[in-house]
Amino acid sequence: MTAPTFYRLRAPNPDGASSTAVSVRVDPDRPDPYPVYLAVGRGRRRMHLTPDEAWALWRCLSEAVASLGDPPDHIRTRVTPDRR
């Protein structure tokens, strides 16, 4: 059995005083077809995804944000997988 892996990054909010957590959990041993779990913020926006849905989201989202211009500085960081 493989432990779930977490990927996390914080995004600054427009108010400049806080940030929003973005995290993804990948659990390849999950018994249902949704091994990818995406959470944005504190409990408000969460969704379970199949691998195909996750890839489609990645593709659409990457194209969409690329159309907004150069990536911000806070995104130029290495996202390291974590087992907790």
C-alpha positions in Angstrom: 0.0 0.0 0.0 1.3 3.4 -1.0 0.8 6.4 1.3 -0.9 9.4 -0.2 1.4 12.2 -1.5 0.6 15.9 -1.0 1.7 18.9 -3.1 1.1 22.3 -1.5 1.6 25.9 -2.5 0.3 29.2 -1.1 -0.9 32.0 -3.4 -1.1 35.6 -2.2 -4.5 37.2 -2.0 -5.2 40.5 -3.7 -5.6 42.2 -0.3 -1.9 41.6 0.4 -2.5 40.6 4.0 -3.1 36.9 3.6 -2.6 33.9 1.3 -4.6 31.0 0.0 -3.5 27.4 0.4 -3.7 25.2 -2.7 -3.1 21.5 -2.1 -3.4 18.3 -4.1 -3.4 14.8 -2.7 -2.6 11.8 -4.9 -3.6 8.5 -3.5 -3.0 5.7 -6.0 -4.4 3.0 -3.7 -7.8 4.8 -3.3 -10.4 2.1 -4.1 -12.7 4.5 -6.2 -11.8 6.0 -9.5 -10.9 9.4 -7.9 -7.3 9.2 -6.7 -6.6 13.0 -7.1 -8.0 15.4 -4.6 -7.8 19.2 -5.1 -8.4 21.8 -2.4 -8.2 25.5 -2.7 -8.7 27.7 0.3 -10.1 26.6 3.6 -12.8 24.1 2.8 -14.7 26.1 0.2 -13.4 24.7 -3.1 -12.6 21.0 -3.1 -13.0 18.3 -5.7 -12.1 14.6 -6.4 -10.7 13.9 -9.8 -10.0 10.9 -12.0 -6.5 10.9 -13.5 -8.0 11.8 -16.9 -10.0 14.7 -15.4 -6.8 15.9 -13.6 -4.9 15.9 -16.9 -7.6 17.7 -18.7 -7.8 20.3 -15.9 -4.0 20.7 -16.0 -4.1 21.3 -19.8 -7.0 23.8 -19.8 -5.7 25.7 -16.7 -2.2 25.9 -18.0 -3.3 27.3 -21.4 -5.8 29.7 -19.7 -3.3 31.2 -17.2 -0.5 31.4 -19.8 -2.8 33.8 -21.7 -2.7 36.2 -18.7 1.0 36.9 -19.1 4.2 35.9 -17.4 4.0 33.8 -14.2 4.2 35.7 -10.9 7.3 35.4 -8.7 5.6 33.3 -6.0 5.0 30.5 -8.5 8.7 30.2 -9.3 9.3 27.8 -6.5 9.9 24.0 -6.3 6.9 22.1 -5.1 8.1 19.1 -3.2 5.9 16.1 -2.5 5.1 15.4 1.1 3.8 12.2 2.7 1.6 14.0 5.2 
